[in-house]
Amino acid sequence: MTDPTKYTPRPHRTAEEFEALVAFLDARIEPLRVATAYDSEERKALEALSSLVHYTKALAESEIKYGQDNPSNEFYALVTAAWKWKDHPDWQPGWDPAA
């Protein structure tokens, strides 16, 4: 068990971190979405994923703007999706969900 007297919580995620992570996801999702047939199930799934990414980012931005909470849950949700591309050269080590 971690000694609570020695534990320092991670600083809150910033808007810039969310921007970078969403840009990374968009760069992976959008080319696939554009390459699929307009009314295909794959395109619908990719559009749904893109919508969820941007909705989650909006939730985080609201929390950051109004200082209501640490948007760590939103960051974790986005980084879990991005984890599929952890071997991509644009992946940032700070996005590791275990970090």
DRENTORKOL-3810 file (N, C-alpha, C; in nm, 4 decimals):
REM DRENTORKOL-3810
@n.u->0.0833; n.v->-0.1176; n.w->0.0000; ca.u->0.0000; ca.v->0.0000; ca.w->0.0000; c.u->0.0880; c.v->0.1242; c.w->0.0000
@n.u->0.0452; n.v->0.2244; n.w->-0.0728; ca.u->0.1197; ca.v->0.3492; ca.w->-0.0803; c.u->0.1046; c.v->0.4269; c.w->0.0497
@n.u->0.2154; n.v->0.4765; n.w->0.0985; ca.u->0.2133; ca.v->0.5585; ca.w->0.2187; c.u->0.1499; c.v->0.6931; c.w->0.1840
@n.u->0.0330; n.v->0.7261; n.w->0.2417; ca.u->-0.0350; ca.v->0.8506; ca.w->0.2045; c.u->0.0445; c.v->0.9755; c.w->0.2383
@n.u->0.1384; n.v->0.9655; n.w->0.3294; ca.u->0.2177; ca.v->1.0834; ca.w->0.3632; c.u->0.3236; c.v->1.1123; c.w->0.2570
@n.u->0.3525; n.v->1.0135; n.w->0.1723; ca.u->0.4550; ca.v->1.0312; ca.w->0.0699; c.u->0.3968; c.v->1.0382; c.w->-0.0710
@n.u->0.2653; n.v->1.0194; n.w->-0.0834; ca.u->0.2017; ca.v->1.0188; ca.w->-0.2152; c.u->0.1733; c.v->1.1612; c.w->-0.2613
@n.u->0.2175; n.v->1.1926; n.w->-0.3817; ca.u->0.1872; ca.v->1.3214; ca.w->-0.4415; c.u->0.0989; c.v->1.2970; c.w->-0.5625
@n.u->-0.0246; n.v->1.3463; n.w->-0.5601; ca.u->-0.1115; ca.v->1.3217; ca.w->-0.6752; c.u->-0.0587; c.v->1.3892; c.w->-0.8003
@n.u->-0.0912; n.v->1.3294; n.w->-0.9131; ca.u->-0.0515; ca.v->1.3850; ca.w->-1.0421; c.u->-0.1236; c.v->1.5177; c.w->-1.0633
@n.u->-0.0569; n.v->1.6172; n.w->-1.1208; ca.u->-0.1260; ca.v->1.7436; ca.w->-1.1501; c.u->-0.2451; c.v->1.7193; c.w->-1.2449
@n.u->-0.3440; n.v->1.8049; n.w->-1.2352; ca.u->-0.4592; ca.v->1.7936; ca.w->-1.3230; c.u->-0.4161; c.v->1.8031; c.w->-1.4688
@n.u->-0.4869; n.v->1.7313; n.w->-1.5541; ca.u->-0.4597; ca.v->1.7366; ca.w->-1.6975; c.u->-0.4968; c.v->1.8747; c.w->-1.7502
@n.u->-0.4217; n.v->1.9208; n.w->-1.8490; ca.u->-0.4437; ca.v->2.0549; ca.w->-1.9041; c.u->-0.5202; c.v->2.0473; c.w->-2.0353
@n.u->-0.5734; n.v->2.1622; n.w->-2.0749; ca.u->-0.6430; ca.v->2.1710; ca.w->-2.2030; c.u->-0.5487; c.v->2.1346; c.w->-2.3174
@n.u->-0.4216; n.v->2.1704; n.w->-2.3057; ca.u->-0.3242; ca.v->2.1397; ca.w->-2.4106; c.u->-0.3031; c.v->1.9890; c.w->-2.4239
@n.u->-0.3040; n.v->1.9182; n.w->-2.3115; ca.u->-0.2897; ca.v->1.7724; ca.w->-2.3172; c.u->-0.4094; c.v->1.7087; c.w->-2.3875
@n.u->-0.5274; n.v->1.7609; n.w->-2.3600; ca.u->-0.6470; ca.v->1.7099; ca.w->-2.4276; c.u->-0.6423; c.v->1.7401; c.w->-2.5764
@n.u->-0.5994; n.v->1.8609; n.w->-2.6124; ca.u->-0.5887; ca.v->1.8985; ca.w->-2.7545; c.u->-0.4967; c.v->1.8022; c.w->-2.8285
@n.u->-0.3819; n.v->1.7736; n.w->-2.7698; ca.u->-0.2846; ca.v->1.6847; ca.w->-2.8343; c.u->-0.3398; c.v->1.5434; c.w->-2.8478
@n.u->-0.4042; n.v->1.4951; n.w->-2.7448; ca.u->-0.4580; ca.v->1.3591; ca.w->-2.7484; c.u->-0.5716; c.v->1.3473; c.w->-2.8499
@n.u->-0.6600; n.v->1.4453; n.w->-2.8541; ca.u->-0.7710; ca.v->1.4422; ca.w->-2.9501; c.u->-0.7178; c.v->1.4579; c.w->-3.0925
@n.u->-0.6182; n.v->1.5408; n.w->-3.1124; ca.u->-0.5583; ca.v->1.5548; ca.w->-3.2458; c.u->-0.4972; c.v->1.4214; c.w->-3.2895
@n.u->-0.4336; n.v->1.3522; n.w->-3.1973; ca.u->-0.3761; ca.v->1.2211; ca.w->-3.2272; c.u->-0.4860; c.v->1.1236; c.w->-3.2692
@n.u->-0.5950; n.v->1.1198; n.w->-3.1922; ca.u->-0.7056; ca.v->1.0301; ca.w->-3.2265; c.u->-0.7697; c.v->1.0685; c.w->-3.3597
@n.u->-0.7928; n.v->1.1971; n.w->-3.3804; ca.u->-0.8515; ca.v->1.2430; ca.w->-3.5073; c.u->-0.7656; c.v->1.2019; c.w->-3.6267
@n.u->-0.6349; n.v->1.2125; n.w->-3.6105; ca.u->-0.5438; ca.v->1.1761; ca.w->-3.7197; c.u->-0.5492; c.v->1.0266; c.w->-3.7515
@n.u->-0.5873; n.v->0.9447; n.w->-3.6550; ca.u->-0.6022; ca.v->0.8014; ca.w->-3.6796; c.u->-0.7409; c.v->0.7684; c.w->-3.7344
@n.u->-0.8445; n.v->0.8334; n.w->-3.6835; ca.u->-0.9829; ca.v->0.8006; ca.w->-3.7172; c.u->-1.0253; c.v->0.8583; c.w->-3.8527
@n.u->-0.9955; n.v->0.9838; n.w->-3.8758; ca.u->-1.0503; ca.v->1.0534; ca.w->-3.9941; c.u->-1.0116; c.v->0.9898; c.w->-4.1272
@n.u->-0.8861; n.v->0.9519; n.w->-4.1511; ca.u->-0.8543; ca.v->0.8878; ca.w->-4.2793; c.u->-0.9321; c.v->0.7577; c.w->-4.3011
@n.u->-0.9523; n.v->0.6833; n.w->-4.1941; ca.u->-1.0291; ca.v->0.5593; ca.w->-4.2056; c.u->-1.1756; c.v->0.5889; c.w->-4.2373
@n.u->-1.2302; n.v->0.6907; n.w->-4.1701; ca.u->-1.3699; ca.v->0.7276; ca.w->-4.1925; c.u->-1.3924; c.v->0.7719; c.w->-4.3353
@n.u->-1.3040; n.v->0.8544; n.w->-4.3869; ca.u->-1.3167; ca.v->0.9071; ca.w->-4.5225; c.u->-1.3024; c.v->0.7959; c.w->-4.6264
@n.u->-1.2234; n.v->0.6952; n.w->-4.5959; ca.u->-1.1973; ca.v->0.5875; ca.w->-4.6919; c.u->-1.3088; c.v->0.4830; c.w->-4.6978
@n.u->-1.4035; n.v->0.4894; n.w->-4.6060; ca.u->-1.5100; ca.v->0.3889; ca.w->-4.6058; c.u->-1.6310; c.v->0.4378; c.w->-4.6837
@n.u->-1.7117; n.v->0.3437; n.w->-4.7294; ca.u->-1.8337; ca.v->0.3766; ca.w->-4.8037; c.u->-1.9257; c.v->0.4613; c.w->-4.7166
@n.u->-1.9943; n.v->0.5551; n.w->-4.7784; ca.u->-2.0733; ca.v->0.6548; ca.w->-4.7071; c.u->-2.1716; c.v->0.5940; c.w->-4.6070
@n.u->-2.2473; n.v->0.4967; n.w->-4.6457; ca.u->-2.3526; ca.v->0.4438; ca.w->-4.5595; c.u->-2.3159; c.v->0.3084; c.w->-4.4979
@n.u->-2.1870; n.v->0.2808; n.w->-4.4867; ca.u->-2.1440; ca.v->0.1504; ca.w->-4.4354; c.u->-2.1470; c.v->0.1478; c.w->-4.2827
@n.u->-2.1488; n.v->0.0289; n.w->-4.2286; ca.u->-2.1432; ca.v->0.0117; ca.w->-4.0837; c.u->-2.0094; c.v->0.0603; c.w->-4.0283
@n.u->-1.9018; n.v->0.0422; n.w->-4.1045; ca.u->-1.7698; ca.v->0.0875; ca.w->-4.0595; c.u->-1.7673; c.v->0.2393; c.w->-4.0447
@n.u->-1.8260; n.v->0.3077; n.w->-4.1428; ca.u->-1.8273; ca.v->0.4541; ca.w->-4.1357; c.u->-1.9108; c.v->0.5013; c.w->-4.0167
@n.u->-2.0236; n.v->0.4366; n.w->-3.9949; ca.u->-2.1066; ca.v->0.4730; ca.w->-3.8802; c.u->-2.0300; c.v->0.4526; c.w->-3.7497
@n.u->-1.9583; n.v->0.3431; n.w->-3.7401; ca.u->-1.8809; ca.v->0.3160; ca.w->-3.6191; c.u->-1.7702; c.v->0.4198; c.w->-3.5996
@n.u->-1.7020; n.v->0.4552; n.w->-3.7065; ca.u->-1.5945; ca.v->0.5547; ca.w->-3.6973; c.u->-1.6503; c.v->0.6930; c.w->-3.6644
@n.u->-1.7676; n.v->0.7259; n.w->-3.7191; ca.u->-1.8301; ca.v->0.8540; ca.w->-3.6856; c.u->-1.8745; c.v->0.8557; c.w->-3.5397
@n.u->-1.9242; n.v->0.7431; n.w->-3.4921; ca.u->-1.9630; ca.v->0.7342; ca.w->-3.3512; c.u->-1.8407; c.v->0.7509; c.w->-3.2613
@n.u->-1.7307; n.v->0.6857; n.w->-3.2961; ca.u->-1.6079; ca.v->0.6994; ca.w->-3.2185; c.u->-1.5608; c.v->0.8444; c.w->-3.2175
@n.u->-1.5618; n.v->0.9075; n.w->-3.3329; ca.u->-1.5205; ca.v->1.0472; ca.w->-3.3419; c.u->-1.6101; c.v->1.1368; c.w->-3.2565
@n.u->-1.7395; n.v->1.1126; n.w->-3.2607; ca.u->-1.8332; ca.v->1.1909; ca.w->-3.1796; c.u->-1.8055; c.v->1.1730; c.w->-3.0310
@n.u->-1.7787; n.v->1.0502; n.w->-2.9894; ca.u->-1.7482; ca.v->1.0251; ca.w->-2.8482; c.u->-1.6181; c.v->1.0925; c.w->-2.8049
@n.u->-1.5194; n.v->1.0910; n.w->-2.8932; ca.u->-1.3923; ca.v->1.1572; ca.w->-2.8631; c.u->-1.4159; c.v->1.3058; c.w->-2.8390
@n.u->-1.4913; n.v->1.3696; n.w->-2.9266; ca.u->-1.5131; ca.v->1.5145; ca.w->-2.9142; c.u->-1.6080; c.v->1.5488; c.w->-2.7989
@n.u->-1.7043; n.v->1.4634; n.w->-2.7721; ca.u->-1.7919; ca.v->1.4837; ca.w->-2.6570; c.u->-1.7112; c.v->1.4744; c.w->-2.5275
@n.u->-1.6259; n.v->1.3752; n.w->-2.5181; ca.u->-1.5431; ca.v->1.3571; ca.w->-2.3986; c.u->-1.4495; c.v->1.4754; c.w->-2.3801
@n.u->-1.3951; n.v->1.5244; n.w->-2.4895; ca.u->-1.3078; ca.v->1.6428; ca.w->-2.4823; c.u->-1.3869; c.v->1.7632; c.w->-2.4314
@n.u->-1.5098; n.v->1.7795; n.w->-2.4788; ca.u->-1.5930; ca.v->1.8919; ca.w->-2.4344; c.u->-1.6226; c.v->1.8837; c.w->-2.2848
@n.u->-1.6482; n.v->1.7632; n.w->-2.2347; ca.u->-1.6693; ca.v->1.7458; ca.w->-2.0908; c.u->-1.5451; c.v->1.7890; c.w->-2.0132
@n.u->-1.4298; n.v->1.7462; n.w->-2.0610; ca.u->-1.3044; ca.v->1.7817; ca.w->-1.9935; c.u->-1.2807; c.v->1.9319; c.w->-1.9980
@n.u->-1.3064; n.v->1.9938; n.w->-2.1126; ca.u->-1.2869; ca.v->2.1386; ca.w->-2.1240; c.u->-1.3768; c.v->2.2142; c.w->-2.0267
@n.u->-1.4979; n.v->2.1658; n.w->-2.0093; ca.u->-1.5890; ca.v->2.2287; ca.w->-1.9143; c.u->-1.5356; c.v->2.2185; c.w->-1.7722
@n.u->-1.4853; n.v->2.1021; n.w->-1.7362; ca.u->-1.4292; ca.v->2.0848; ca.w->-1.6021; c.u->-1.3064; c.v->2.1730; c.w->-1.5813
@n.u->-1.2239; n.v->2.1829; n.w->-1.6847; ca.u->-1.1042; ca.v->2.2674; ca.w->-1.6750; c.u->-1.1451; c.v->2.4147; c.w->-1.6631
@n.u->-1.2392; n.v->2.4569; n.w->-1.7460; ca.u->-1.2806; ca.v->2.5973; ca.w->-1.7493; c.u->-1.3429; c.v->2.6419; c.w->-1.6179
@n.u->-1.4287; n.v->2.5579; n.w->-1.5620; ca.u->-1.5011; ca.v->2.5976; ca.w->-1.4419; c.u->-1.4383; c.v->2.5450; c.w->-1.3137
@n.u->-1.3285; n.v->2.4710; n.w->-1.3265; ca.u->-1.2549; ca.v->2.4240; ca.w->-1.2100; c.u->-1.3359; c.v->2.3363; c.w->-1.1164
@n.u->-1.4315; n.v->2.2626; n.w->-1.1711; ca.u->-1.5193; ca.v->2.1812; ca.w->-1.0882; c.u->-1.4550; c.v->2.0506; c.w->-1.0443
@n.u->-1.3695; n.v->1.9972; n.w->-1.1266; ca.u->-1.3159; ca.v->1.8654; ca.w->-1.0964; c.u->-1.1909; c.v->1.8429; c.w->-1.1806
@n.u->-1.1185; n.v->1.7409; n.w->-1.1454; ca.u->-1.0030; ca.v->1.6987; ca.w->-1.2231; c.u->-1.0546; c.v->1.6107; c.w->-1.3372
@n.u->-1.0285; n.v->1.6465; n.w->-1.4620; ca.u->-1.0822; ca.v->1.5684; ca.w->-1.5740; c.u->-1.0042; c.v->1.4397; c.w->-1.6023
@n.u->-0.9589; n.v->1.3737; n.w->-1.4982; ca.u->-0.8789; ca.v->1.2525; ca.w->-1.5180; c.u->-0.9610; c.v->1.1388; c.w->-1.5772
@n.u->-1.0893; n.v->1.1284; n.w->-1.5431; ca.u->-1.1720; ca.v->1.0221; ca.w->-1.6006; c.u->-1.1871; c.v->1.0398; c.w->-1.7515
@n.u->-1.2071; n.v->1.1633; n.w->-1.7945; ca.u->-1.2195; ca.v->1.1907; ca.w->-1.9374; c.u->-1.0882; c.v->1.1599; c.w->-2.0089
@n.u->-0.9769; n.v->1.1983; n.w->-1.9458; ca.u->-0.8470; ca.v->1.1711; ca.w->-2.0072; c.u->-0.8255; c.v->1.0205; c.w->-2.0195
@n.u->-0.8598; n.v->0.9482; n.w->-1.9147; ca.u->-0.8426; ca.v->0.8033; ca.w->-1.9172; c.u->-0.9279; c.v->0.7396; c.w->-2.0274
@n.u->-1.0506; n.v->0.7893; n.w->-2.0448; ca.u->-1.1374; ca.v->0.7357; ca.w->-2.1505; c.u->-1.0736; c.v->0.7573; c.w->-2.2881
@n.u->-1.0199; n.v->0.8756; n.w->-2.3116; ca.u->-0.9577; ca.v->0.9046; ca.w->-2.4412; c.u->-0.8282; c.v->0.8263; c.w->-2.4604
@n.u->-0.7483; n.v->0.8176; n.w->-2.3570; ca.u->-0.6202; ca.v->0.7493; ca.w->-2.3704; c.u->-0.6410; c.v->0.5986; c.w->-2.3872
@n.u->-0.7504; n.v->0.5470; n.w->-2.3344; ca.u->-0.7806; ca.v->0.4053; ca.w->-2.3541; c.u->-0.8067; c.v->0.3764; c.w->-2.5016
@n.u->-0.8770; n.v->0.4662; n.w->-2.5689; ca.u->-0.8988; ca.v->0.4502; ca.w->-2.7134; c.u->-0.7673; c.v->0.4668; c.w->-2.7890
@n.u->-0.6883; n.v->0.5658; n.w->-2.7506; ca.u->-0.5618; ca.v->0.5928; ca.w->-2.8194; c.u->-0.4586; c.v->0.4834; c.w->-2.7977
@n.u->-0.4711; n.v->0.4089; n.w->-2.6892; ca.u->-0.3749; ca.v->0.3045; ca.w->-2.6542; c.u->-0.3576; c.v->0.2035; c.w->-2.7672
@n.u->-0.4594; n.v->0.1849; n.w->-2.8499; ca.u->-0.4509; ca.v->0.0907; ca.w->-2.9623; c.u->-0.3379; c.v->0.1287; c.w->-3.0575
@n.u->-0.2983; n.v->0.2565; n.w->-3.0558; ca.u->-0.1920; ca.v->0.3052; ca.w->-3.1439; c.u->-0.0669; c.v->0.3435; c.w->-3.0640
@n.u->-0.0439; n.v->0.2757; n.w->-2.9528; ca.u->0.0697; ca.v->0.3122; ca.w->-2.8667; c.u->0.2049; c.v->0.2949; c.w->-2.9347
@n.u->0.2112; n.v->0.2155; n.w->-3.0418; ca.u->0.3373; ca.v->0.1971; ca.w->-3.1139; c.u->0.3572; c.v->0.3000; c.w->-3.2251
@n.u->0.2622; n.v->0.3894; n.w->-3.2423; ca.u->0.2720; ca.v->0.4931; ca.w->-3.3448; c.u->0.3788; c.v->0.5947; c.w->-3.3026
@n.u->0.4546; n.v->0.6487; n.w->-3.3967; ca.u->0.5612; ca.v->0.7429; ca.w->-3.3596; c.u->0.5111; c.v->0.8721; c.w->-3.2936
@n.u->0.3838; n.v->0.9074; n.w->-3.3135; ca.u->0.3301; ca.v->1.0290; ca.w->-3.2517; c.u->0.2743; c.v->1.0062; c.w->-3.1115
@n.u->0.2748; n.v->0.8809; n.w->-3.0662; ca.u->0.2273; ca.v->0.8490; ca.w->-2.9310; c.u->0.3185; c.v->0.9179; c.w->-2.8295
@n.u->0.2594; n.v->0.9792; n.w->-2.7270; ca.u->0.3376; ca.v->1.0460; ca.w->-2.6239; c.u->0.3432; c.v->0.9604; c.w->-2.4974
@n.u->0.4604; n.v->0.9395; n.w->-2.4416; ca.u->0.4730; ca.v->0.8547; ca.w->-2.3228; c.u->0.3867; c.v->0.8995; c.w->-2.2049
@n.u->0.3583; n.v->1.0266; n.w->-2.1946; ca.u->0.2739; ca.v->1.0778; ca.w->-2.0861; c.u->0.1296; c.v->1.0324; c.w->-2.0959
@n.u->0.0933; n.v->0.9732; n.w->-2.2077; ca.u->-0.0432; ca.v->0.9246; ca.w->-2.2260; c.u->-0.0617; c.v->0.7831; c.w->-2.1713
@n.u->0.0433; n.v->0.7187; n.w->-2.1289; ca.u->0.0327; ca.v->0.5823; ca.w->-2.0783; c.u->-0.0715; c.v->0.5808; c.w->-1.9660
@n.u->-0.1779; n.v->0.4997; n.w->-1.9806; ca.u->-0.2822; ca.v->0.5002; ca.w->-1.8788; c.u->-0.2345; c.v->0.4513; c.w->-1.7421
@n.u->-0.1239; n.v->0.3828; n.w->-1.7370; ca.u->-0.0709; ca.v->0.3357; ca.w->-1.6088; c.u->0.0167; c.v->0.4400; c.w->-1.5406
@n.u->0.0469; n.v->0.5480; n.w->-1.6120; ca.u->0.1368; ca.v->0.6508; ca.w->-1.5574; c.u->0.0685; c.v->0.7333; c.w->-1.4503
END
